Amino acid sequence: MIFYSTKTASLKASLEEAIFNSLPPDNGLYMPAYFPRISDEFLADIENRSFKEIAIEISHTLFGNEIPRTEIETLIDQAYDFEAPAVQTGQDEYVLELFHGPSMAFKDFGARFMAAIMSYFLKRTNKEIRILVATSGDTGGAVAQGFFKIPGITVTILYPSGKVSDIQEKQLTTLGHNVTALEVDGSFDDCQKLVKEAFLDAELNSKFNLASANSINIARLIPQSFYFFSAYAQLKKFGKPLVFSVPSGNFGNLSAGLLAFRMGLPVKHFVASTNSNNAVPRYLHTAVYDPAPSIETVSNAMDVGSPSNFVRLIRFFEDDWNAVTEKVSGFYFDNDQTQKAMRDVYSNANYVMCPHTAIAYLGLQAYREKARSEDFIGVFLSTAHPAKFIELVEQTLGKSIETPEQLKSLLEIEKVSIKMKSDFLEFKKLLMSQL
């Protein structure tokens, strides 16, 4: 499969080059040069396919002969021992649970696939790589778990000090071995900026083979498309169109949904649901994209003021605002609305949501209000287990919730992180000397 840069269309890369380079040399993002379609025959029978079978078919359709199908089957089997169940919460309303992986967040789908496919390519080349990743919460834990002790790969995770939950922080600061955590005095946007600068620094790139595990890497988006197809497979029997409400921060998750759509997944509409960091919903309403410094909210993993994947979002529609808004609506919600939704859904459906899931729920309700006469099944994505935000969830609901053992045990382990300022020269010095 061939990819091109969103800044310079003539800059092309193979699948392997796009995965390991992460960013094109012009600091754009890699996009598929074309979107191969899933066969009609497969879609006609998709309700009888397992999650792994769906993942294999999508991967094979995208990669063609670059990776033999037998190898793809091995990679998918290596990556996934968990699925994404759709759970009913109301009339024609389902939550797609994406937190059944090892870090209990949706990022496991991308991180474990990336670890498997990178390991496959590294075995052929005997290269070693250094992964740099910025996290606003869940990415770090998923990447740490996914790449832990993978031969030939070292991982450096940057996260904003004091702006992730205790459990999120423990997930990325307690593994050690080939995983190092940098605690940055700043925001997620600052962390992301440092990572991007590193990829453009000639000296760092001459010393290390740098790669990213953020959603700027196309290998993160591809596996996230799997669960959109899986949701369709689970709900196809009802014979109604689907609307997906996607809680959005850096917009990798929504971009993955749009990739699935461009590959032929029948989707009626997407809802871009955000917290007060609302640059994209404002764009969808005004056609003006005006990113701003990030605002701290209770849905911290979505506190992104300048989403990296915005350019991908519009490129799926050839930068045509009218085409974008025909398929995607945007809504945003504040902390009070988020916590009220958490209480309401628990009261009405006995279902406990994390704050990010609550944002997705609210987006779906807002779209239903907008499209009153339309008949569809609404699917809102649950991106993390509520216990990852246990203090907020228990305070909001006024009750205790159960913490899975794999999360509870983390709280007893001491974190290990390197504190640093939001300064590229300091970051570069750490990479060159200590890490």
C-alpha positions as CSV (number, residue, x, y, z in Angstrom):
1,M,0.0,0.0,0.0
2,I,1.3,3.5,-0.9
3,F,0.9,6.5,1.4
4,Y,1.4,10.2,0.6
5,S,2.1,13.3,2.8
6,T,-0.8,15.6,3.5
7,K,1.6,18.5,2.9
8,T,3.3,17.3,-0.2
9,A,1.4,14.8,-2.3
10,S,4.5,13.8,-4.2
11,L,6.1,12.5,-1.1
12,K,5.3,8.8,-1.0
13,A,6.0,5.9,1.3
14,S,5.5,2.2,1.5
15,L,3.6,0.6,4.5
16,E,6.9,-0.2,6.3
17,E,8.3,3.3,5.6
18,A,5.2,5.0,6.8
19,I,5.1,3.0,10.0
20,F,8.7,3.5,11.0
21,N,9.1,7.1,9.8
22,S,5.8,8.0,11.5
23,L,5.8,11.5,9.9
24,P,6.9,12.5,6.4
25,P,10.0,14.7,6.2
26,D,7.8,17.7,5.5
27,N,6.0,17.3,8.9
28,G,2.7,16.3,7.2
29,L,0.8,13.1,8.0
30,Y,0.7,9.9,6.0
31,M,-2.6,9.1,4.2
32,P,-3.5,6.2,2.0
33,A,-3.1,7.0,-1.7
34,Y,-6.3,5.2,-2.3
35,F,-9.0,3.3,-0.2
36,P,-9.4,-0.3,-1.2
37,R,-12.9,-1.6,-0.5
38,I,-13.9,-4.6,1.5
39,S,-15.7,-7.0,-0.8
40,D,-19.5,-7.0,-0.9
41,E,-19.4,-10.8,-0.3
42,F,-17.5,-10.3,3.0
43,L,-19.9,-7.5,4.2
44,A,-22.9,-9.7,3.3
45,D,-21.6,-12.4,5.7
46,I,-19.9,-10.2,8.3
47,E,-22.3,-11.0,11.1
48,N,-20.9,-14.6,11.0
49,R,-17.3,-13.5,11.4
50,S,-15.3,-13.2,14.6
51,F,-13.4,-10.0,15.5
52,K,-10.1,-11.7,14.4
53,E,-11.5,-12.7,11.1
54,I,-12.7,-9.2,10.5
55,A,-9.3,-7.7,11.4
56,I,-7.5,-10.2,9.1
57,E,-9.8,-9.3,6.2
58,I,-9.4,-5.5,6.6
59,S,-5.6,-5.9,7.0
60,H,-5.3,-8.1,3.9
61,T,-7.5,-5.7,1.9
62,L,-5.2,-2.8,2.9
63,F,-1.8,-4.4,2.7
64,G,-2.3,-6.6,-0.4
65,N,0.9,-8.6,-1.0
66,E,3.2,-6.5,1.3
67,I,2.5,-8.9,4.1
68,P,1.4,-12.5,3.3
69,R,-2.0,-13.4,4.5
70,T,-0.6,-16.2,6.7
71,E,1.6,-13.6,8.4
72,I,-1.3,-11.3,8.9
73,E,-3.2,-14.1,10.6
74,T,-0.3,-14.6,13.0
75,L,0.0,-10.9,13.7
76,I,-3.7,-10.6,14.5
77,D,-3.7,-13.7,16.7
78,Q,-0.6,-12.2,18.5
79,A,-2.3,-8.8,19.1
80,Y,-5.8,-9.7,20.1
81,D,-7.1,-11.9,22.9
82,F,-9.9,-9.5,23.6
83,E,-12.9,-8.0,21.6
84,A,-15.2,-5.0,21.5
85,P,-18.7,-6.0,22.6
86,A,-21.7,-3.8,21.8
87,V,-23.9,-3.5,25.0
88,Q,-27.5,-2.2,24.9
89,T,-28.2,0.8,27.1
90,G,-31.5,1.9,25.6
91,Q,-33.9,1.7,22.7
92,D,-31.8,1.6,19.5
93,E,-28.8,2.6,21.6
94,Y,-25.6,0.7,22.3
95,V,-22.3,1.4,23.9
96,L,-19.3,-0.1,22.1
97,E,-17.0,-1.3,25.0
98,L,-13.3,-0.8,23.9
99,F,-11.7,-1.4,27.3
100,H,-11.3,-5.1,27.5
101,G,-7.6,-5.1,26.6
102,P,-4.6,-5.2,29.0
103,S,-4.6,-1.4,29.8
104,M,-8.4,-1.3,29.8
105,A,-8.6,1.5,27.2
106,F,-9.3,1.6,23.5
107,K,-5.7,2.4,22.7
108,D,-4.9,-1.3,23.2
109,F,-6.3,-2.0,19.8
110,G,-3.8,0.2,18.1
111,A,-0.8,-0.3,20.4
112,R,-0.8,-4.1,20.3
113,F,-1.3,-4.2,16.5
114,M,1.6,-1.7,16.1
115,A,3.9,-3.8,18.4
116,A,3.1,-6.9,16.4
117,I,3.6,-5.4,12.9
118,M,6.7,-3.5,14.0
119,S,8.2,-6.7,15.4
120,Y,7.4,-8.4,12.1
121,F,9.3,-5.9,10.1
122,L,12.2,-5.6,12.6
123,K,12.8,-9.4,12.5
124,R,13.4,-9.0,8.7
125,T,15.8,-6.1,9.0
126,N,17.5,-6.6,12.4
127,K,17.0,-2.9,13.1
128,E,16.4,-1.3,16.5
129,I,14.0,1.6,17.0
130,R,13.2,4.1,19.6
131,I,9.5,5.0,20.0
132,L,8.5,8.4,21.2
133,V,4.9,8.9,22.3
134,A,3.0,11.8,23.9
135,T,0.0,10.9,26.0
136,S,-3.0,12.7,27.5
137,G,-3.8,9.6,29.5
138,D,-4.6,6.3,27.9
139,T,-2.1,6.1,25.0
140,G,0.8,5.9,27.4
141,G,-0.5,2.9,29.3
142,A,-1.5,1.0,26.1
143,V,1.9,1.7,24.5
144,A,3.8,0.7,27.6
145,Q,1.9,-2.6,27.8
146,G,1.9,-3.2,24.1
147,F,5.6,-2.7,23.6
148,F,6.9,-4.0,27.0
149,K,10.0,-6.2,26.4
150,I,9.5,-6.3,22.6
151,P,13.0,-7.0,21.3
152,G,14.6,-4.2,19.3
153,I,12.3,-1.5,20.6
154,T,12.7,1.0,23.4
155,V,9.9,3.4,24.4
156,T,9.9,6.9,25.8
157,I,6.6,8.3,26.9
158,L,5.9,12.0,27.6
159,Y,3.0,12.9,29.8
160,P,1.7,16.2,31.3
161,S,2.5,16.3,35.1
162,G,-0.6,16.3,37.2
163,K,-3.0,16.0,34.3
164,V,-3.6,12.2,34.1
165,S,-5.4,10.0,36.6
166,D,-3.4,8.1,39.3
167,I,-4.1,4.8,37.6
168,Q,-3.2,6.1,34.1
169,E,0.1,7.4,35.5
170,K,0.9,4.1,37.2
171,Q,0.3,2.2,34.0
172,L,3.0,4.1,32.2
173,T,5.5,4.7,35.0
174,T,5.8,1.2,36.7
175,L,7.0,-1.2,34.0
176,G,10.6,-0.2,33.5
177,H,12.8,-2.4,31.3
178,N,12.5,-0.9,27.9
179,V,9.9,1.7,28.9
180,T,10.8,5.2,30.2
181,A,8.4,7.9,31.3
182,L,9.1,11.6,31.1
183,E,6.9,13.8,33.3
184,V,6.5,17.1,31.5
185,D,5.7,20.4,33.3
186,G,3.1,21.4,30.7
187,S,0.0,20.2,28.7
188,F,-0.5,17.4,26.3
189,D,-0.1,19.8,23.5
190,D,3.4,20.6,24.9
191,C,4.3,16.9,25.0
192,Q,3.0,16.4,21.5
193,K,5.0,19.4,20.2
194,L,8.2,18.0,21.7
195,V,7.7,14.6,20.0
196,K,7.1,16.3,16.6
197,E,10.2,18.5,17.0
198,A,12.2,15.4,17.7
199,F,11.2,13.8,14.5
200,L,12.4,16.9,12.6
201,D,15.8,17.1,14.4
202,A,18.6,15.9,12.2
203,E,21.0,15.0,15.0
204,L,18.5,12.9,16.8
205,N,17.5,11.1,13.6
206,S,21.1,10.4,12.8
207,K,21.6,8.7,16.1
208,F,18.3,6.9,16.5
209,N,15.7,5.2,14.3
210,L,12.8,7.2,15.7
211,A,9.1,6.1,15.4
212,S,5.9,7.3,17.0
213,A,3.1,5.3,18.6
214,N,0.7,8.3,18.7
215,S,-2.2,8.4,16.3
216,I,0.0,10.5,14.0
217,N,1.3,7.0,13.0
218,I,-0.9,5.4,10.3
219,A,-0.4,2.0,12.0
220,R,-2.5,3.3,14.9
221,L,-5.5,4.2,12.8
222,I,-5.7,1.0,10.7
223,P,-6.4,-1.4,13.7
224,Q,-8.8,1.1,15.2
225,S,-11.0,0.7,12.1
226,F,-11.5,-3.0,13.1
227,Y,-14.0,-2.3,15.9
228,F,-16.2,-0.1,13.7
229,F,-16.6,-3.1,11.4
230,S,-17.1,-5.3,14.4
231,A,-19.9,-3.1,15.7
232,Y,-21.6,-3.3,12.3
233,A,-21.3,-7.1,12.4
234,Q,-22.9,-7.3,15.8
235,L,-25.8,-4.9,15.0
236,K,-26.4,-5.7,11.3
237,K,-29.3,-8.1,12.3
238,F,-31.5,-5.2,13.2
239,G,-31.5,-3.9,9.7
240,K,-31.1,-0.2,10.6
241,P,-28.4,2.3,9.7
242,L,-25.7,3.1,12.2
243,V,-24.7,6.4,13.7
244,F,-21.4,6.4,15.7
245,S,-20.7,9.0,18.4
246,V,-16.9,9.2,18.9
247,P,-15.4,10.9,21.9
248,S,-12.6,12.9,20.4
249,G,-9.4,14.5,21.5
250,N,-6.6,14.1,18.9
251,F,-9.2,12.7,16.5
252,G,-7.4,9.5,15.7
253,N,-10.4,7.4,16.7
254,L,-12.8,9.3,14.4
255,S,-10.2,9.2,11.6
256,A,-10.2,5.4,12.0
257,G,-14.0,5.3,11.7
258,L,-13.7,7.4,8.5
259,L,-11.1,5.0,7.1
260,A,-13.6,2.2,7.7
261,F,-16.3,4.2,5.9
262,R,-14.1,4.9,2.9
263,M,-13.3,1.2,2.8
264,G,-17.1,0.5,2.4
265,L,-18.5,0.2,5.9
266,P,-22.1,1.3,5.8
267,V,-22.3,4.2,8.2
268,K,-25.1,6.7,8.2
269,H,-23.3,9.4,10.2
270,F,-20.5,10.2,12.6
271,V,-20.7,12.5,15.6
272,A,-17.5,14.2,16.8
273,S,-18.1,14.6,20.5
274,T,-15.6,16.7,22.5
275,N,-15.3,18.4,25.8
276,S,-14.6,22.1,26.1
277,N,-11.6,21.7,23.8
278,N,-13.9,22.3,20.8
279,A,-11.8,23.4,17.8
280,V,-13.3,20.7,15.6
281,P,-17.0,21.1,16.5
282,R,-16.5,24.9,16.0
283,Y,-15.0,24.1,12.5
284,L,-18.0,21.9,11.7
285,H,-20.4,24.7,12.5
286,T,-18.4,27.7,11.0
287,A,-16.0,26.2,8.4
288,V,-13.2,28.1,10.3
289,Y,-10.5,26.0,12.0
290,D,-9.2,28.0,15.0
291,P,-7.2,25.7,17.4
292,A,-6.5,27.1,20.9
293,P,-4.5,26.2,24.0
294,S,-5.9,23.1,25.7
295,I,-8.3,23.5,28.6
296,E,-8.2,21.1,31.6
297,T,-11.4,19.1,32.0
298,V,-12.7,16.0,33.8
299,S,-12.3,14.0,30.6
300,N,-8.5,14.6,30.6
301,A,-7.6,12.2,27.8
302,M,-9.5,14.5,25.4
303,D,-7.8,17.7,26.5
304,V,-6.3,18.5,23.1
305,G,-6.4,22.1,21.9
306,S,-4.8,21.5,18.5
307,P,-5.7,18.0,17.2
308,S,-3.0,16.4,15.0
309,N,-5.5,14.4,13.0
310,F,-7.7,17.3,12.0
311,V,-5.8,17.4,8.6
312,R,-6.7,13.7,8.1
313,L,-10.3,14.3,9.1
314,I,-10.8,16.8,6.3
315,R,-8.5,15.0,3.8
316,F,-10.9,12.0,3.9
317,F,-13.3,14.4,2.1
318,E,-10.7,16.2,0.0
319,D,-10.8,19.3,2.2
320,D,-14.4,20.0,1.2
321,W,-16.2,21.4,4.3
322,N,-19.7,20.7,2.8
323,A,-18.7,17.0,2.2
324,V,-17.3,16.8,5.8
325,T,-20.4,18.2,7.4
326,E,-22.7,16.0,5.4
327,K,-21.1,13.0,7.1
328,V,-19.9,14.4,10.4
329,S,-21.6,16.5,13.1
330,G,-19.8,18.0,16.0
331,F,-21.0,18.8,19.6
332,Y,-19.1,19.8,22.7
333,F,-19.9,19.6,26.4
334,D,-18.6,21.0,29.7
335,N,-17.8,19.3,33.0
336,D,-21.2,19.7,34.5
337,Q,-23.0,18.2,31.5
338,T,-20.5,15.4,31.5
339,Q,-21.0,14.4,35.1
340,K,-24.8,14.8,34.8
341,A,-24.8,12.3,31.9
342,M,-22.8,9.9,34.1
343,R,-25.4,10.1,36.8
344,D,-28.4,9.9,34.4
345,V,-27.1,6.8,32.6
346,Y,-26.3,5.1,35.8
347,S,-29.8,5.9,37.1
348,N,-31.7,4.9,34.0
349,A,-29.6,2.0,32.7
350,N,-27.5,0.9,35.7
351,Y,-24.5,1.5,33.5
352,V,-21.3,3.1,34.8
353,M,-19.4,5.4,32.3
354,C,-16.1,7.0,32.4
355,P,-16.2,10.8,31.6
356,H,-15.0,10.3,28.0
357,T,-17.8,7.7,27.4
358,A,-20.2,10.3,28.8
359,I,-19.1,12.8,26.2
360,A,-19.8,10.3,23.5
361,Y,-23.2,9.5,25.0
362,L,-24.1,13.2,25.1
363,G,-23.0,13.6,21.4
364,L,-25.4,10.8,20.4
365,Q,-28.3,12.4,22.3
366,A,-27.5,15.8,20.7
367,Y,-27.6,14.2,17.2
368,R,-30.9,12.4,18.0
369,E,-32.4,15.8,18.9
370,K,-31.1,17.2,15.6
371,A,-32.3,14.3,13.5
372,R,-35.6,13.6,15.2
373,S,-37.4,12.0,12.3
374,E,-34.6,9.6,11.4
375,D,-34.6,6.0,12.4
376,F,-31.2,4.5,13.3
377,I,-29.2,2.6,15.8
378,G,-26.9,4.9,17.8
379,V,-23.5,3.6,18.9
380,F,-21.4,5.6,21.4
381,L,-17.9,4.5,22.0
382,S,-16.6,3.7,25.5
383,T,-12.9,4.4,25.4
384,A,-11.9,3.4,29.0
385,H,-13.0,1.4,32.0
386,P,-14.6,3.7,34.5
387,A,-12.2,2.5,37.3
388,K,-9.4,4.3,35.5
389,F,-11.0,7.4,36.8
390,I,-12.3,6.0,40.0
391,E,-12.1,9.1,42.2
392,L,-14.1,11.2,39.7
393,V,-16.6,8.4,39.0
394,E,-17.3,7.6,42.6
395,Q,-17.6,11.3,43.5
396,T,-20.0,11.9,40.6
397,L,-22.2,8.8,41.2
398,G,-22.0,9.0,45.0
399,K,-21.2,5.3,45.3
400,S,-18.3,3.0,45.2
401,I,-17.5,1.0,42.1
402,E,-15.5,-2.1,41.7
403,T,-11.8,-1.8,40.5
404,P,-10.5,-4.7,38.4
405,E,-7.6,-6.5,40.0
406,Q,-5.2,-5.6,37.2
407,L,-5.8,-1.9,38.0
408,K,-5.9,-2.2,41.7
409,S,-2.5,-3.9,42.0
410,L,-0.9,-0.9,40.2
411,L,-1.7,1.5,43.0
412,E,0.7,-0.3,45.3
413,I,3.7,0.1,43.0
414,E,5.9,3.2,43.2
415,K,6.0,5.3,40.0
416,V,9.3,6.0,38.3
417,S,9.5,9.0,36.1
418,I,12.0,11.7,35.0
419,K,10.6,15.2,35.5
420,M,11.4,17.8,32.9
421,K,10.4,21.2,31.6
422,S,8.5,21.7,28.4
423,D,11.8,22.6,26.6
424,F,13.0,20.8,23.5
425,L,16.7,21.3,24.2
426,E,16.2,19.6,27.6
427,F,14.3,16.8,26.0
428,K,16.9,16.3,23.3
429,K,19.7,16.3,25.9
430,L,17.9,13.6,27.8
431,L,17.4,11.5,24.7
432,M,21.1,11.9,23.6
433,S,22.6,11.2,27.0
434,Q,20.4,9.4,29.5
435,L,17.8,7.4,27.7
